[in-house]
């Protein structure tokens, strides 16, 4: 659960032209920054997978952009608008 004074928040990000993003392993795209509980964050998207996950997988990482340290509980979902 969230700490006292912190709220769960939900964000929706759209990657227009996702199918055209590089699908080579370890090549990534950064989402726009967003703010949650006083910290700046972004999502690092590897359409072709990261070396940790391997080729053929979509890899998503939450990145702290505001510096310092923060602990976060998060969930990421991928939606296909064509389904």
N, CA, C and O atoms as a CHARMM CRD file, in Angstrom:
* protein
*
  332
    1    1 UNK  N      0.84100  -1.19700   0.00000 PROA 1      0.00000
    2    1 UNK  CA     0.00000   0.00000   0.00000 PROA 1      0.00000
    3    1 UNK  C      0.87300   1.24200   0.00000 PROA 1      0.00000
    4    1 UNK  O      2.04500   1.18800   0.37200 PROA 1      0.00000
    5    2 UNK  N      0.31100   2.33300  -0.40900 PROA 2      0.00000
    6    2 UNK  CA     1.04700   3.59700  -0.47500 PROA 2      0.00000
    7    2 UNK  C      1.30400   4.12000   0.92700 PROA 2      0.00000
    8    2 UNK  O      0.50100   3.90500   1.83400 PROA 2      0.00000
    9    3 UNK  N      2.42400   4.80800   1.10100 PROA 3      0.00000
   10    3 UNK  CA     2.76000   5.40400   2.38600 PROA 3      0.00000
   11    3 UNK  C      1.77800   6.51500   2.71000 PROA 3      0.00000
   12    3 UNK  O      1.06400   6.99900   1.83200 PROA 3      0.00000
   13    4 UNK  N      1.74500   6.91800   3.98000 PROA 4      0.00000
   14    4 UNK  CA     0.85900   8.01100   4.39900 PROA 4      0.00000
   15    4 UNK  C      1.11300   9.23700   3.54400 PROA 4      0.00000
   16    4 UNK  O      2.26100   9.64100   3.35800 PROA 4      0.00000
   17    5 UNK  N      0.05700   9.82700   3.02700 PROA 5      0.00000
   18    5 UNK  CA     0.17600  11.02500   2.21300 PROA 5      0.00000
   19    5 UNK  C      0.44800  10.76200   0.74200 PROA 5      0.00000
   20    5 UNK  O      0.39400  11.68900  -0.06600 PROA 5      0.00000
   21    6 UNK  N      0.73800   9.51900   0.37400 PROA 6      0.00000
   22    6 UNK  CA     0.98100   9.19100  -1.02600 PROA 6      0.00000
   23    6 UNK  C     -0.21100   8.42700  -1.56600 PROA 6      0.00000
   24    6 UNK  O     -0.78000   7.58000  -0.87700 PROA 6      0.00000
   25    7 UNK  N     -0.58300   8.72200  -2.78000 PROA 7      0.00000
   26    7 UNK  CA    -1.74300   8.10800  -3.40700 PROA 7      0.00000
   27    7 UNK  C     -1.30900   7.28500  -4.61900 PROA 7      0.00000
   28    7 UNK  O     -0.33400   7.61000  -5.29700 PROA 7      0.00000
   29    8 UNK  N     -2.05300   6.21700  -4.87000 PROA 8      0.00000
   30    8 UNK  CA    -1.86200   5.47700  -6.12000 PROA 8      0.00000
   31    8 UNK  C     -2.32800   6.36900  -7.25000 PROA 8      0.00000
   32    8 UNK  O     -3.36600   7.02200  -7.14200 PROA 8      0.00000
   33    9 UNK  N     -1.58300   6.40200  -8.31500 PROA 9      0.00000
   34    9 UNK  CA    -1.95400   7.20200  -9.47500 PROA 9      0.00000
   35    9 UNK  C     -1.88900   6.33600 -10.71900 PROA 9      0.00000
   36    9 UNK  O     -1.16700   5.34000 -10.76800 PROA 9      0.00000
   37   10 UNK  N     -2.64700   6.72800 -11.70800 PROA 10     0.00000
   38   10 UNK  CA    -2.70500   5.99100 -12.96100 PROA 10     0.00000
   39   10 UNK  C     -2.34300   6.92500 -14.10300 PROA 10     0.00000
   40   10 UNK  O     -2.77600   8.07700 -14.12400 PROA 10     0.00000
   41   11 UNK  N     -1.55500   6.44100 -15.05200 PROA 11     0.00000
   42   11 UNK  CA    -1.14600   7.22100 -16.21100 PROA 11     0.00000
   43   11 UNK  C     -1.36000   6.38300 -17.45600 PROA 11     0.00000
   44   11 UNK  O     -1.18500   5.16400 -17.43100 PROA 11     0.00000
   45   12 UNK  N     -1.73300   7.02700 -18.52800 PROA 12     0.00000
   46   12 UNK  CA    -1.88800   6.36400 -19.81400 PROA 12     0.00000
   47   12 UNK  C     -0.93400   7.03200 -20.78200 PROA 12     0.00000
   48   12 UNK  O     -0.95500   8.25200 -20.94400 PROA 12     0.00000
   49   13 UNK  N     -0.08600   6.22500 -21.43200 PROA 13     0.00000
   50   13 UNK  CA     0.86000   6.75000 -22.40500 PROA 13     0.00000
   51   13 UNK  C      0.59000   6.09100 -23.73500 PROA 13     0.00000
   52   13 UNK  O      0.35500   4.88600 -23.82100 PROA 13     0.00000
   53   14 UNK  N      0.62700   6.90000 -24.76100 PROA 14     0.00000
   54   14 UNK  CA     0.42200   6.39600 -26.10600 PROA 14     0.00000
   55   14 UNK  C      1.72800   6.50900 -26.88000 PROA 14     0.00000
   56   14 UNK  O      2.38200   7.55100 -26.86300 PROA 14     0.00000
   57   15 UNK  N      2.09600   5.44400 -27.54600 PROA 15     0.00000
   58   15 UNK  CA     3.26600   5.45100 -28.42900 PROA 15     0.00000
   59   15 UNK  C      2.73800   5.33100 -29.85100 PROA 15     0.00000
   60   15 UNK  O      2.52200   4.23000 -30.35700 PROA 15     0.00000
   61   16 UNK  N      2.53400   6.47800 -30.48600 PROA 16     0.00000
   62   16 UNK  CA     2.04100   6.49100 -31.86000 PROA 16     0.00000
   63   16 UNK  C      3.11900   5.91100 -32.76900 PROA 16     0.00000
   64   16 UNK  O      4.29800   6.24400 -32.64300 PROA 16     0.00000
   65   17 UNK  N      2.70700   5.04900 -33.67500 PROA 17     0.00000
   66   17 UNK  CA     3.66800   4.41900 -34.57600 PROA 17     0.00000
   67   17 UNK  C      4.51800   3.37700 -33.88600 PROA 17     0.00000
   68   17 UNK  O      5.66800   3.16600 -34.27200 PROA 17     0.00000
   69   18 UNK  N      3.97800   2.72000 -32.87300 PROA 18     0.00000
   70   18 UNK  CA     4.75600   1.74000 -32.10100 PROA 18     0.00000
   71   18 UNK  C      5.37100   0.67300 -33.01000 PROA 18     0.00000
   72   18 UNK  O      6.51100   0.25800 -32.80000 PROA 18     0.00000
   73   19 UNK  N      4.62500   0.23500 -34.01100 PROA 19     0.00000
   74   19 UNK  CA     5.12700  -0.81900 -34.90900 PROA 19     0.00000
   75   19 UNK  C      6.36600  -0.36500 -35.67400 PROA 19     0.00000
   76   19 UNK  O      7.13800  -1.19300 -36.15700 PROA 19     0.00000
   77   20 UNK  N      6.55900   0.95100 -35.78400 PROA 20     0.00000
   78   20 UNK  CA     7.71000   1.48400 -36.51800 PROA 20     0.00000
   79   20 UNK  C      8.92000   1.74800 -35.62500 PROA 20     0.00000
   80   20 UNK  O      9.97700   2.13200 -36.12700 PROA 20     0.00000
   81   21 UNK  N      8.79100   1.55000 -34.31000 PROA 21     0.00000
   82   21 UNK  CA     9.93000   1.74500 -33.41000 PROA 21     0.00000
   83   21 UNK  C     10.97600   0.66600 -33.66900 PROA 21     0.00000
   84   21 UNK  O     10.63100  -0.42100 -34.13300 PROA 21     0.00000
   85   22 UNK  N     12.25200   0.94400 -33.37800 PROA 22     0.00000
   86   22 UNK  CA    13.30700  -0.05700 -33.60500 PROA 22     0.00000
   87   22 UNK  C     13.01800  -1.33200 -32.81100 PROA 22     0.00000
   88   22 UNK  O     12.71600  -1.27400 -31.61900 PROA 22     0.00000
   89   23 UNK  N     13.11300  -2.47900 -33.47800 PROA 23     0.00000
   90   23 UNK  CA    12.84600  -3.74700 -32.79600 PROA 23     0.00000
   91   23 UNK  C     14.11300  -4.57200 -32.62000 PROA 23     0.00000
   92   23 UNK  O     14.05500  -5.79100 -32.45900 PROA 23     0.00000
   93   24 UNK  N     15.25700  -3.89400 -32.65300 PROA 24     0.00000
   94   24 UNK  CA    16.54000  -4.54300 -32.41300 PROA 24     0.00000
   95   24 UNK  C     16.74500  -4.64900 -30.91100 PROA 24     0.00000
   96   24 UNK  O     16.42300  -3.71600 -30.17500 PROA 24     0.00000
   97   25 UNK  N     17.27500  -5.76500 -30.44900 PROA 25     0.00000
   98   25 UNK  CA    17.50300  -5.96400 -29.01400 PROA 25     0.00000
   99   25 UNK  C     18.37500  -4.83500 -28.46100 PROA 25     0.00000
  100   25 UNK  O     19.33800  -4.41500 -29.10200 PROA 25     0.00000
  101   26 UNK  N     18.03700  -4.35800 -27.29200 PROA 26     0.00000
  102   26 UNK  CA    18.74600  -3.31400 -26.54200 PROA 26     0.00000
  103   26 UNK  C     18.58500  -1.89800 -27.11400 PROA 26     0.00000
  104   26 UNK  O     19.26800  -0.98500 -26.64900 PROA 26     0.00000
  105   27 UNK  N     17.71400  -1.68200 -28.10100 PROA 27     0.00000
  106   27 UNK  CA    17.41700  -0.31900 -28.55200 PROA 27     0.00000
  107   27 UNK  C     16.12400   0.10600 -27.87300 PROA 27     0.00000
  108   27 UNK  O     15.13400  -0.62600 -27.88000 PROA 27     0.00000
  109   28 UNK  N     16.14400   1.30900 -27.28000 PROA 28     0.00000
  110   28 UNK  CA    14.99200   1.73400 -26.49100 PROA 28     0.00000
  111   28 UNK  C     14.47300   3.09500 -26.92100 PROA 28     0.00000
  112   28 UNK  O     15.14100   3.85100 -27.62600 PROA 28     0.00000
  113   29 UNK  N     13.26300   3.37600 -26.47500 PROA 29     0.00000
  114   29 UNK  CA    12.59800   4.66400 -26.63600 PROA 29     0.00000
  115   29 UNK  C     12.12900   5.09500 -25.25900 PROA 29     0.00000
  116   29 UNK  O     11.62400   4.27300 -24.49400 PROA 29     0.00000
  117   30 UNK  N     12.28900   6.37300 -24.93000 PROA 30     0.00000
  118   30 UNK  CA    11.82300   6.88500 -23.64600 PROA 30     0.00000
  119   30 UNK  C     10.45600   7.53300 -23.79400 PROA 30     0.00000
  120   30 UNK  O     10.19100   8.24200 -24.76500 PROA 30     0.00000
  121   31 UNK  N      9.59800   7.28100 -22.82700 PROA 31     0.00000
  122   31 UNK  CA     8.30100   7.95500 -22.78100 PROA 31     0.00000
  123   31 UNK  C      8.51600   9.40100 -22.34600 PROA 31     0.00000
  124   31 UNK  O      9.59700   9.75700 -21.87400 PROA 31     0.00000
  125   32 UNK  N      7.50100  10.22500 -22.50300 PROA 32     0.00000
  126   32 UNK  CA     7.57700  11.55500 -21.89000 PROA 32     0.00000
  127   32 UNK  C      7.66500  11.40900 -20.36400 PROA 32     0.00000
  128   32 UNK  O      7.16500  10.43800 -19.79500 PROA 32     0.00000
  129   33 UNK  N      8.29700  12.37300 -19.72000 PROA 33     0.00000
  130   33 UNK  CA     8.36900  12.34300 -18.25100 PROA 33     0.00000
  131   33 UNK  C      6.99700  12.60900 -17.65600 PROA 33     0.00000
  132   33 UNK  O      6.17900  13.32700 -18.23000 PROA 33     0.00000
  133   34 UNK  N      6.76600  12.01800 -16.49600 PROA 34     0.00000
  134   34 UNK  CA     5.54800  12.29400 -15.74100 PROA 34     0.00000
  135   34 UNK  C      5.92300  12.39800 -14.27600 PROA 34     0.00000
  136   34 UNK  O      6.97000  11.89800 -13.86400 PROA 34     0.00000
  137   35 UNK  N      5.08000  13.04200 -13.48800 PROA 35     0.00000
  138   35 UNK  CA     5.34900  13.25900 -12.06700 PROA 35     0.00000
  139   35 UNK  C      4.37500  12.44800 -11.23600 PROA 35     0.00000
  140   35 UNK  O      3.17500  12.42200 -11.51000 PROA 35     0.00000
  141   36 UNK  N      4.89900  11.79400 -10.23100 PROA 36     0.00000
  142   36 UNK  CA     4.07600  11.02100  -9.30100 PROA 36     0.00000
  143   36 UNK  C      4.71400  11.08700  -7.92000 PROA 36     0.00000
  144   36 UNK  O      5.89400  10.77600  -7.76000 PROA 36     0.00000
  145   37 UNK  N      3.93400  11.49000  -6.92800 PROA 37     0.00000
  146   37 UNK  CA     4.39000  11.57600  -5.53700 PROA 37     0.00000
  147   37 UNK  C      5.69700  12.35800  -5.39000 PROA 37     0.00000
  148   37 UNK  O      6.59300  11.96600  -4.64300 PROA 37     0.00000
  149   38 UNK  N      5.78100  13.46300  -6.11300 PROA 38     0.00000
  150   38 UNK  CA     6.92300  14.36400  -5.96900 PROA 38     0.00000
  151   38 UNK  C      8.17400  13.95400  -6.71600 PROA 38     0.00000
  152   38 UNK  O      9.21500  14.58900  -6.54800 PROA 38     0.00000
  153   39 UNK  N      8.11100  12.92000  -7.53100 PROA 39     0.00000
  154   39 UNK  CA     9.26400  12.46300  -8.30700 PROA 39     0.00000
  155   39 UNK  C      8.92500  12.48400  -9.78800 PROA 39     0.00000
  156   39 UNK  O      7.76700  12.31800 -10.17200 PROA 39     0.00000
  157   40 UNK  N      9.94900  12.69200 -10.62100 PROA 40     0.00000
  158   40 UNK  CA     9.79200  12.61900 -12.07000 PROA 40     0.00000
  159   40 UNK  C     10.21600  11.23700 -12.53700 PROA 40     0.00000
  160   40 UNK  O     11.23900  10.70600 -12.10500 PROA 40     0.00000
  161   41 UNK  N      9.41100  10.66300 -13.42800 PROA 41     0.00000
  162   41 UNK  CA     9.63200   9.29900 -13.91200 PROA 41     0.00000
  163   41 UNK  C      9.50600   9.24500 -15.42800 PROA 41     0.00000
  164   41 UNK  O      9.00800  10.18000 -16.05500 PROA 41     0.00000
  165   42 UNK  N      9.96000   8.14100 -16.01000 PROA 42     0.00000
  166   42 UNK  CA     9.68800   7.84900 -17.41700 PROA 42     0.00000
  167   42 UNK  C      9.65000   6.32400 -17.55900 PROA 42     0.00000
  168   42 UNK  O     10.07200   5.58500 -16.66900 PROA 42     0.00000
  169   43 UNK  N      9.14100   5.89100 -18.68200 PROA 43     0.00000
  170   43 UNK  CA     9.14000   4.47100 -19.00300 PROA 43     0.00000
  171   43 UNK  C     10.14000   4.26800 -20.13000 PROA 43     0.00000
  172   43 UNK  O     10.08800   4.95800 -21.14700 PROA 43     0.00000
  173   44 UNK  N     11.04700   3.32200 -19.94700 PROA 44     0.00000
  174   44 UNK  CA    12.02600   2.96900 -20.97000 PROA 44     0.00000
  175   44 UNK  C     11.47400   1.73800 -21.68400 PROA 44     0.00000
  176   44 UNK  O     11.29100   0.68600 -21.07200 PROA 44     0.00000
  177   45 UNK  N     11.20900   1.87700 -22.98500 PROA 45     0.00000
  178   45 UNK  CA    10.56100   0.83200 -23.77200 PROA 45     0.00000
  179   45 UNK  C     11.55900   0.22700 -24.75400 PROA 45     0.00000
  180   45 UNK  O     12.14600   0.93200 -25.57400 PROA 45     0.00000
  181   46 UNK  N     11.74100  -1.07200 -24.66100 PROA 46     0.00000
  182   46 UNK  CA    12.58100  -1.82300 -25.58600 PROA 46     0.00000
  183   46 UNK  C     11.65900  -2.68900 -26.45200 PROA 46     0.00000
  184   46 UNK  O     11.34000  -3.81100 -26.05800 PROA 46     0.00000
  185   47 UNK  N     11.22300  -2.20100 -27.62100 PROA 47     0.00000
  186   47 UNK  CA    10.29500  -2.98500 -28.44200 PROA 47     0.00000
  187   47 UNK  C     10.85600  -4.34200 -28.86600 PROA 47     0.00000
  188   47 UNK  O     10.09900  -5.29800 -29.03100 PROA 47     0.00000
  189   48 UNK  N     12.18100  -4.43400 -29.04600 PROA 48     0.00000
  190   48 UNK  CA    12.80600  -5.69400 -29.44300 PROA 48     0.00000
  191   48 UNK  C     13.38000  -6.46900 -28.27200 PROA 48     0.00000
  192   48 UNK  O     14.05400  -7.48000 -28.47000 PROA 48     0.00000
  193   49 UNK  N     13.12400  -6.01300 -27.05900 PROA 49     0.00000
  194   49 UNK  CA    13.63000  -6.68200 -25.85800 PROA 49     0.00000
  195   49 UNK  C     14.96400  -6.12200 -25.40800 PROA 49     0.00000
  196   49 UNK  O     15.72800  -5.58000 -26.20600 PROA 49     0.00000
  197   50 UNK  N     15.23200  -6.25700 -24.12600 PROA 50     0.00000
  198   50 UNK  CA    16.53200  -5.87600 -23.56800 PROA 50     0.00000
  199   50 UNK  C     17.38100  -7.13600 -23.46500 PROA 50     0.00000
  200   50 UNK  O     16.86600  -8.25100 -23.55500 PROA 50     0.00000
  201   51 UNK  N     18.67500  -6.95300 -23.27800 PROA 51     0.00000
  202   51 UNK  CA    19.55700  -8.12000 -23.18800 PROA 51     0.00000
  203   51 UNK  C     19.20300  -8.99100 -21.98800 PROA 51     0.00000
  204   51 UNK  O     19.44600 -10.19700 -22.01200 PROA 51     0.00000
  205   52 UNK  N     18.62300  -8.38900 -20.91900 PROA 52     0.00000
  206   52 UNK  CA    18.22500  -9.17500 -19.74600 PROA 52     0.00000
  207   52 UNK  C     17.05300 -10.10500 -20.06400 PROA 52     0.00000
  208   52 UNK  O     16.98100 -11.21500 -19.53800 PROA 52     0.00000
  209   53 UNK  N     16.13400  -9.65300 -20.92700 PROA 53     0.00000
  210   53 UNK  CA    14.93700 -10.43800 -21.24200 PROA 53     0.00000
  211   53 UNK  C     15.16100 -11.34100 -22.44600 PROA 53     0.00000
  212   53 UNK  O     14.61300 -12.44100 -22.51100 PROA 53     0.00000
  213   54 UNK  N     15.94800 -10.88800 -23.38100 PROA 54     0.00000
  214   54 UNK  CA    16.19500 -11.66700 -24.58300 PROA 54     0.00000
  215   54 UNK  C     15.35800 -11.19400 -25.75400 PROA 54     0.00000
  216   54 UNK  O     14.37200 -10.47400 -25.60100 PROA 54     0.00000
  217   55 UNK  N     15.78300 -11.62000 -26.91500 PROA 55     0.00000
  218   55 UNK  CA    15.12300 -11.23000 -28.16100 PROA 55     0.00000
  219   55 UNK  C     13.71500 -11.80700 -28.23500 PROA 55     0.00000
  220   55 UNK  O     13.45500 -12.91300 -27.76100 PROA 55     0.00000
  221   56 UNK  N     12.81700 -11.04300 -28.83400 PROA 56     0.00000
  222   56 UNK  CA    11.45300 -11.51500 -29.00600 PROA 56     0.00000
  223   56 UNK  C     10.51100 -11.11300 -27.89000 PROA 56     0.00000
  224   56 UNK  O      9.33400 -11.47300 -27.91000 PROA 56     0.00000
  225   57 UNK  N     11.01500 -10.37300 -26.92100 PROA 57     0.00000
  226   57 UNK  CA    10.19400  -9.90200 -25.80600 PROA 57     0.00000
  227   57 UNK  C     10.13700  -8.38300 -25.82400 PROA 57     0.00000
  228   57 UNK  O     11.08500  -7.72000 -26.24500 PROA 57     0.00000
  229   58 UNK  N      9.03300  -7.84500 -25.37000 PROA 58     0.00000
  230   58 UNK  CA     8.91500  -6.41500 -25.12400 PROA 58     0.00000
  231   58 UNK  C      9.39500  -6.18000 -23.69500 PROA 58     0.00000
  232   58 UNK  O      8.92200  -6.84100 -22.77100 PROA 58     0.00000
  233   59 UNK  N     10.32200  -5.25400 -23.50300 PROA 59     0.00000
  234   59 UNK  CA    10.82500  -4.95000 -22.16200 PROA 59     0.00000
  235   59 UNK  C     10.42500  -3.53000 -21.78200 PROA 59     0.00000
  236   59 UNK  O     10.56000  -2.60500 -22.58300 PROA 59     0.00000
  237   60 UNK  N      9.93200  -3.36000 -20.55600 PROA 60     0.00000
  238   60 UNK  CA     9.51600  -2.06300 -20.03000 PROA 60     0.00000
  239   60 UNK  C     10.17800  -1.84600 -18.68100 PROA 60     0.00000
  240   60 UNK  O     10.15600  -2.73100 -17.82700 PROA 60     0.00000
  241   61 UNK  N     10.76600  -0.67100 -18.48600 PROA 61     0.00000
  242   61 UNK  CA    11.43000  -0.34500 -17.23200 PROA 61     0.00000
  243   61 UNK  C     10.95000   1.01200 -16.74900 PROA 61     0.00000
  244   61 UNK  O     10.78600   1.93600 -17.54600 PROA 61     0.00000
  245   62 UNK  N     10.72700   1.13700 -15.46200 PROA 62     0.00000
  246   62 UNK  CA    10.38100   2.41300 -14.83900 PROA 62     0.00000
  247   62 UNK  C     11.68000   3.10500 -14.45800 PROA 62     0.00000
  248   62 UNK  O     12.50900   2.53100 -13.75100 PROA 62     0.00000
  249   63 UNK  N     11.85900   4.33600 -14.92400 PROA 63     0.00000
  250   63 UNK  CA    13.08600   5.06400 -14.65400 PROA 63     0.00000
  251   63 UNK  C     12.84000   6.30700 -13.81900 PROA 63     0.00000
  252   63 UNK  O     11.95800   7.10400 -14.13900 PROA 63     0.00000
  253   64 UNK  N     13.60400   6.48000 -12.75800 PROA 64     0.00000
  254   64 UNK  CA    13.54800   7.67400 -11.91200 PROA 64     0.00000
  255   64 UNK  C     14.38200   8.76000 -12.57900 PROA 64     0.00000
  256   64 UNK  O     15.58200   8.57700 -12.78600 PROA 64     0.00000
  257   65 UNK  N     13.75900   9.89300 -12.92000 PROA 65     0.00000
  258   65 UNK  CA    14.43900  10.96200 -13.63400 PROA 65     0.00000
  259   65 UNK  C     14.81600  12.12600 -12.73400 PROA 65     0.00000
  260   65 UNK  O     15.63800  12.95600 -13.12000 PROA 65     0.00000
  261   66 UNK  N     14.23100  12.20600 -11.53700 PROA 66     0.00000
  262   66 UNK  CA    14.44600  13.37900 -10.68900 PROA 66     0.00000
  263   66 UNK  C     15.67700  13.26300  -9.80400 PROA 66     0.00000
  264   66 UNK  O     15.94900  14.17600  -9.02400 PROA 66     0.00000
  265   67 UNK  N     16.41400  12.19600  -9.89500 PROA 67     0.00000
  266   67 UNK  CA    17.61100  12.04000  -9.09000 PROA 67     0.00000
  267   67 UNK  C     17.28200  11.52700  -7.70000 PROA 67     0.00000
  268   67 UNK  O     16.11300  11.44100  -7.32300 PROA 67     0.00000
  269   68 UNK  N     18.29100  11.19200  -6.95200 PROA 68     0.00000
  270   68 UNK  CA    18.08500  10.65600  -5.61600 PROA 68     0.00000
  271   68 UNK  C     17.59700   9.22200  -5.66200 PROA 68     0.00000
  272   68 UNK  O     17.80000   8.51100  -6.64600 PROA 68     0.00000
  273   69 UNK  N     16.95700   8.81300  -4.59300 PROA 69     0.00000
  274   69 UNK  CA    16.45200   7.44600  -4.48000 PROA 69     0.00000
  275   69 UNK  C     14.96200   7.47900  -4.20000 PROA 69     0.00000
  276   69 UNK  O     14.46600   8.38100  -3.52600 PROA 69     0.00000
  277   70 UNK  N     14.26300   6.50600  -4.71200 PROA 70     0.00000
  278   70 UNK  CA    12.83400   6.36600  -4.45600 PROA 70     0.00000
  279   70 UNK  C     12.47300   4.89900  -4.60300 PROA 70     0.00000
  280   70 UNK  O     13.05800   4.18100  -5.41400 PROA 70     0.00000
  281   71 UNK  N     11.52800   4.47000  -3.82900 PROA 71     0.00000
  282   71 UNK  CA    11.00100   3.11500  -3.93600 PROA 71     0.00000
  283   71 UNK  C      9.59200   3.22100  -4.49000 PROA 71     0.00000
  284   71 UNK  O      8.80400   4.05100  -4.03600 PROA 71     0.00000
  285   72 UNK  N      9.27000   2.38500  -5.46600 PROA 72     0.00000
  286   72 UNK  CA     7.94600   2.46100  -6.08800 PROA 72     0.00000
  287   72 UNK  C      7.38000   1.05900  -6.26000 PROA 72     0.00000
  288   72 UNK  O      8.10400   0.11000  -6.56200 PROA 72     0.00000
  289   73 UNK  N      6.09600   0.95200  -6.06400 PROA 73     0.00000
  290   73 UNK  CA     5.35300  -0.24400  -6.42700 PROA 73     0.00000
  291   73 UNK  C      4.56500   0.13300  -7.66100 PROA 73     0.00000
  292   73 UNK  O      3.82000   1.11300  -7.64300 PROA 73     0.00000
  293   74 UNK  N      4.71500  -0.62900  -8.73900 PROA 74     0.00000
  294   74 UNK  CA     4.06500  -0.22800  -9.97800 PROA 74     0.00000
  295   74 UNK  C      3.62300  -1.44600 -10.78100 PROA 74     0.00000
  296   74 UNK  O      4.08800  -2.56700 -10.57200 PROA 74     0.00000
  297   75 UNK  N      2.72900  -1.18500 -11.68500 PROA 75     0.00000
  298   75 UNK  CA     2.22800  -2.20700 -12.59500 PROA 75     0.00000
  299   75 UNK  C      2.13600  -1.58700 -13.97700 PROA 75     0.00000
  300   75 UNK  O      1.63300  -0.47400 -14.12500 PROA 75     0.00000
  301   76 UNK  N      2.61700  -2.29500 -14.98900 PROA 76     0.00000
  302   76 UNK  CA     2.56100  -1.81400 -16.36200 PROA 76     0.00000
  303   76 UNK  C      1.70600  -2.76900 -17.18400 PROA 76     0.00000
  304   76 UNK  O      1.80200  -3.98800 -17.03600 PROA 76     0.00000
  305   77 UNK  N      0.88500  -2.21400 -18.03700 PROA 77     0.00000
  306   77 UNK  CA     0.04700  -3.01400 -18.93100 PROA 77     0.00000
  307   77 UNK  C      0.24200  -2.49000 -20.34500 PROA 77     0.00000
  308   77 UNK  O      0.43100  -1.29300 -20.55800 PROA 77     0.00000
  309   78 UNK  N      0.19500  -3.39700 -21.30000 PROA 78     0.00000
  310   78 UNK  CA     0.28000  -3.03000 -22.69800 PROA 78     0.00000
  311   78 UNK  C     -1.05900  -3.35800 -23.33800 PROA 78     0.00000
  312   78 UNK  O     -1.55500  -4.48100 -23.24400 PROA 78     0.00000
  313   79 UNK  N     -1.63100  -2.35600 -23.99200 PROA 79     0.00000
  314   79 UNK  CA    -2.92500  -2.53400 -24.65000 PROA 79     0.00000
  315   79 UNK  C     -2.75500  -2.39500 -26.14800 PROA 79     0.00000
  316   79 UNK  O     -2.06400  -1.49000 -26.61400 PROA 79     0.00000
  317   80 UNK  N     -3.37100  -3.27200 -26.90000 PROA 80     0.00000
  318   80 UNK  CA    -3.36200  -3.19300 -28.35000 PROA 80     0.00000
  319   80 UNK  C     -4.67100  -2.56000 -28.77400 PROA 80     0.00000
  320   80 UNK  O     -5.73300  -3.16200 -28.61800 PROA 80     0.00000
  321   81 UNK  N     -4.60700  -1.36500 -29.30300 PROA 81     0.00000
  322   81 UNK  CA    -5.83700  -0.64500 -29.64000 PROA 81     0.00000
  323   81 UNK  C     -6.61500  -1.29900 -30.77100 PROA 81     0.00000
  324   81 UNK  O     -7.77000  -0.94800 -31.00900 PROA 81     0.00000
  325   82 UNK  N     -6.00100  -2.24300 -31.46800 PROA 82     0.00000
  326   82 UNK  CA    -6.66600  -2.90600 -32.58100 PROA 82     0.00000
  327   82 UNK  C     -7.40400  -4.17300 -32.15500 PROA 82     0.00000
  328   82 UNK  O     -8.04200  -4.81600 -32.98900 PROA 82     0.00000
  329   83 UNK  N     -7.33400  -4.53700 -30.90700 PROA 83     0.00000
  330   83 UNK  CA    -8.00600  -5.75900 -30.44300 PROA 83     0.00000
  331   83 UNK  C     -9.19100  -5.43900 -29.60300 PROA 83     0.00000
  332   83 UNK  O     -9.87400  -6.34600 -29.12800 PROA 83     0.00000
